[in-house]
């Protein structure tokens, strides 16, 4: 067994060794020319190239698109319009009423997203917290349940959306149960409230495993001695949670809160597959608006979509800075 | 303040039994030390008394009241943990007040008790600091303070000094001793350090493998160890133990030395124990244990001499002053028969 493993290891390593020998001489030459600083550039270059091609250049292109008009796809064919697209998005008689805005779908999507974020993040933090607390106890089959709760995180959002559409559709699993219990079937995904609740619930279900894991790690990092000291001090369970568990879980909670917030603002795939934004525009979220404006609608408007995505990115930058500030504050404690 | 009585205590974790029938009475105001090697069950026994674990069988009585089934919080005991277990997000003041707030004590009373504990432990100036801003010794004081403010019926201390450096350990040992004298409280102190045990204890319970081997005052343990384990564990350096043959008043050692020892049984294999401090250089013509010096540790006031007999048996002796010995030198050692300890084949002390 060991001999086989050794031979296998050698076989796997052989091509890499060959590669290393091949690049050894040119790298030595380069180092002699440029010194150690030049070597750092060599090793950073591949990553920087990938980052540039897939992040920096698209970011710049997106910004350029947001300054152009028309329906053409290729940038050189598009006329420069300055900040017109932003002006169009922000043109509103009354910001509290989407219908008074020139781009009312954008404002509907923004409002929906804001409401979604409030409910989904609250639900996410609460559910992940409760799950982590339960999974942190000595319960039977703890390892199994930890895997079960994490499993949805591994699923493609499209699969998640399809599974839940199959459950919630008119002739789906949920209605089968409802009818068998003697109630009338409901058109879950055609009801504004139910559909919105489904989007909140499904996206929470799909991602909670990730946040549960972060919180569970935090809970396990709290020394058992502290709980025993609290027990000797005659602390009641609720007070132990409020005065010991919660404060010591603070850094993890801050991370969970802000990551969940950022992800929630970006809600798209599972909700789009589940409801398609409907009924009407009741589950139309910002990312879907951007996607449809830029690619899916008959009169596609890449410039407007780009401007909307830049505005959304601005919000995300603010949230990310908040995350950094929060975690730094938590670290200082 | 309370006396503590343990009766028939056993504790098993799954199939592993770690405490095997412990009976012990701790008097009111006594400072009892549980001492023994790692894994002997001393901390487990303390946790059973604290109520953090439940005994498998047996009862625990505090002040004559059976508390075996009571949760830790209802026993009125306070514990000082090896790790200190201070709440890291609270200030010293909050750490000290927390337990009192739990029982909804009057704010003025809490403030008074915290101030008093601060004065007693000289930590008044640290009240608004967090535990991470304190040194090891200061944290230790806060941990003790947290126990004091609750005015418990007994203090349980689980290796409280093991995370401190040697010098601080000595200082804190003296402080705990002084604290015990001032408070007059019942204390149970767990340690694996026999120096701590000897210096602090009113009585010591020496434990091995979940059993109490002997309970006695420090000097009683030193002078009259009940068995080979206690003899080897208490005292530094360790007691010299030689296999010997007793024949009515004379002891034959493997090297051929015949030493007169009154009170030895006739015709029995025994173990003779002599503390290094009780071995002295033999006079001319005296029958003696012969050995060669292998190592000399000159400490100034005394010299620890490691030697080996012709049979390969190690011998340690502590000689006063700075004797002019060199490595490899032949050594003839003898002892006062009154200071020798005899143990039978089962390792139990033979009374002489």
Interface residues (C-beta under 8 A of the other chain):
Chain A: X223 X225 X226 X228 X229 X230 X231 X232 X233 X234 X235 X236 X239 X243 X244 X247 X248 X250 X333
Chain B: X50 X51 X52 X71 X72 X73 X74 X77 X78 X79 X81 X83 X85 X86 X87 X88 X89 X98 X99 X102 X103 X146 X150
